[in-house]
Amino acid sequence: MEQLLQQIEEVKQEMAAFEATNNEQAEAFRIKFLGTKGVVKGIMGEMMQVPVDQKKEFGQLLNSFKTFAEERYEALKNGLQSAEEQSGATDFDWTLPGDATPVGTRHPLSLVRNQMVSIFKKLGFAVAEGPEIEDDWHNFTALNLPEHHPARDMQDTFYLHKNPDFLLRTHTSSVQARVLEKQKPPVRIICPGRVYRNETISARAHCFFHQVEGLYVDEHVSFADLKQTLYFFVQEMFGKEAKIRFRPSYFPFTEPSAEMDISCTVCGGSGCSLCKHTGWVEILGCGMVHPKMLENFNIDSNKFTGFAFGMGVERICQLKYRINDLRLYSQNDIRFLRQFTGAL
Ligand code: DAH
């Protein structure tokens, strides 16, 4: 008996002193002490010789001896693991190629809008925004389109069913009214945004589209300033060879009013189907802010003058990327959208 107890004590000391610096050594521990022919098994076998009255006490002793061996083995393995973690040595192969994260592309309309904003920012224009659900005053009346004005019919309007005093804005000119009621001149803003019209959807018309509105009000603002501003924009957007021309037009909120064409970006002016063989494509409406409109916001029209313009983002995008069907912009066809990789 005594001999067995002493043997257990010695084995415990041996196990406690055992060190493992790699997996093989830990495995050697397992085989030596815990294996089928190992030391622990051998000592357990001695149980047979223990007298019956001591079996219980001895059984407990042997069990705790076995647990000691197992815990020591676990501790050796864990020690290896944490040493591995500390040194950073794992089975992971850092030289494997990574999983590429697919990068999306910007919508072409966002690309063009962002570019428009950055061009006008160079000239000192700030960005202003207004609501898409507008009231009659900001969308029409303040812009010199009183009730029953025939020009209201030019823009087929969506009215809100529950309250027809409200509508979906038909142009971003409504933001001019929003800004002028809050800010006194000098005002120099552009307003990019979505607008809505009650149109049947086709390749050339849609019930929603995007505009960028511009407004500059200060002392001594002239039509020459308007022309130079728009010429700068066109050259930045379409390149130095792009030409512009103005045609007289009518808008209730500007006087005089004009429409501006640029030389066709597809044929360069020689005539093609995009420019209907004229060499020119209309891109915007503009003019000098109507004095009545300034008076609507208590701005002295003898002291202040201004110019305004409004253009469609889809049209600029069409000329830049040759997109001939408006419906493509909102169909979410990934094959279409993937082609645009601009940085803006
Ligand atoms: N609001 C006009 C439209 O949607 C475009 C426009 C024309 C805006 C002349 C202007 C302007 O600011 O001066 O057709």
Residues whose N, C-alpha, C, O or C-beta is under 5 A from the ligand:
A	BS01	DAH	T170 H171 S173 G214 F251 T254 G285 C286 G287 A308 F309 G310
